[in-house]
Amino acid sequence: MKTNAARLLDRLSIQYDTREYEVDADDLTATNVARKINMPADQVFKTLLCKLGDGEYVFAAVPGDSELDLKKLAVAADAKKAELASLKDVEPLTGYIRGGVTVMGAKKAYRAFVDEAVELFDTISVSAGMRGMQLLLSPADYIRAAEATVADLTKAATS
C-alpha cells in the first residue's frame, strides 16, 4: 500500500524501503515500533506536531529513545516558546493519526526540524503516514524530502 509519504518519495526519486509491523494500540511509542521492526530506537525517529508562541505549527522529529526539548525547538524555530500541539488538533491539521504522523505528505507543509542525531546514521526510520508501516531511508534523503532544518532538539539524558 502506498501512502502519501511514499508517493512523495517516489516523486522525488528517493530510494526507500518499507517495514510493516503489527500495531499495538496500547503502546504506540517509537521504542516499541523500533523493537517490532528490529532497529535501534535511536534510529527510529518520532514526529511530533508542535505549536510556537505565535500560533505557527511545526514538526519536530527526534530519535525514538529521546525527549524533545521544547526550549531548543523554540530557539531553532526563532520563536519565543514552543509546546506540543493538542492531540485533538493533530489529525485535523496533518491528516495523520497519533502513531502515524510524518512530515512528508502531510495535509499542510509545516516547517520541519529534525534532531542533529539524524546525521549519525546511514539509515533512519520514520512513519510512513499510517500506523503499522515505517519508511527506511538515508538521513540526507529524509532531510531533503521533509525540507527539514537540522538542529539540536533533544534533552540531555538523565540517569
SVG drawing of the C-alpha trace seen along z (x, -y; Angstrom):
<svg xmlns="http://www.w3.org/2000/svg" viewBox="-10 -35 37 43">
<polyline fill="none" stroke="black" stroke-width="0.4" points="0.0,0.0 1.4,-3.4 1.0,-6.2 1.2,-10.0 4.7,-10.0 5.8,-7.1 4.3,-8.8 6.2,-12.0 9.5,-10.0 8.7,-8.3 8.1,-11.8 11.5,-12.9 13.2,-9.7 14.3,-8.9 15.1,-5.3 13.4,-3.8 12.2,-0.6 9.1,0.1 8.7,2.2 5.3,3.2 4.6,4.2 1.7,5.3 0.2,2.2 -0.3,2.3 -2.9,-0.4 -1.9,-0.4 1.8,-1.1 2.4,-3.5 5.8,-4.5 8.7,-4.7 10.7,-2.4 8.0,0.3 8.0,-0.3 11.8,0.0 11.6,3.4 9.0,4.6 11.0,3.6 14.2,4.7 16.0,1.4 17.7,-0.5 15.3,-3.1 17.7,-5.9 17.4,-5.3 13.6,-5.3 12.5,-9.0 9.2,-10.0 7.5,-13.1 5.7,-15.5 3.5,-18.4 4.3,-21.5 2.8,-24.9 5.1,-28.0 4.3,-31.1 2.9,-33.0 0.5,-30.1 2.6,-28.6 2.6,-24.8 5.9,-23.0 7.0,-19.4 9.9,-18.1 11.5,-14.7 13.6,-13.2 15.1,-9.8 12.6,-7.4 14.6,-7.0 14.9,-10.7 12.7,-13.5 12.0,-16.7 13.4,-19.8 10.7,-22.4 13.1,-25.3 15.6,-24.1 12.9,-23.8 11.8,-27.4 15.4,-28.6 15.8,-26.6 12.4,-28.0 13.3,-31.5 10.3,-31.6 9.7,-32.8 8.3,-29.4 7.1,-26.0 4.6,-23.5 3.3,-20.1 0.1,-20.5 -3.0,-19.3 -3.7,-15.6 -7.2,-16.6 -5.6,-19.0 -3.0,-16.6 -5.3,-14.7 -7.3,-17.8 -4.0,-19.7 -1.9,-17.0 -4.2,-14.4 -2.4,-11.8 -3.4,-10.0 -1.2,-9.6 1.3,-6.8 1.3,-7.6 2.4,-11.2 5.1,-12.1 6.4,-15.3 6.1,-14.0 2.8,-14.2 1.0,-16.0 -2.2,-17.9 -0.2,-21.2 3.6,-21.8 4.6,-22.9 8.2,-23.8 10.1,-20.8 13.0,-20.4 15.0,-17.2 17.4,-16.5 21.1,-16.6 21.4,-12.9 19.9,-12.1 23.4,-12.6 24.9,-9.8 23.2,-7.0 23.3,-5.5 19.6,-4.7 16.7,-6.0 13.1,-5.0 10.1,-7.4 6.4,-6.8 5.0,-6.1 2.0,-8.2 0.0,-5.3 0.2,-3.1 1.9,0.2 4.3,-1.0 7.7,-2.7 9.8,-4.1 13.6,-3.4 15.8,-5.9 19.0,-7.8 19.1,-10.9 20.1,-13.1 17.1,-12.0 14.8,-12.5 16.1,-16.0 15.6,-16.8 12.1,-15.3 10.9,-16.9 12.7,-20.1 13.9,-19.9 16.2,-22.1 18.8,-20.1 19.2,-21.3 19.9,-20.1 16.3,-19.3 16.7,-16.8 17.0,-17.0 20.2,-15.6 19.7,-12.1 19.1,-11.9 20.4,-8.9"/>
</svg>
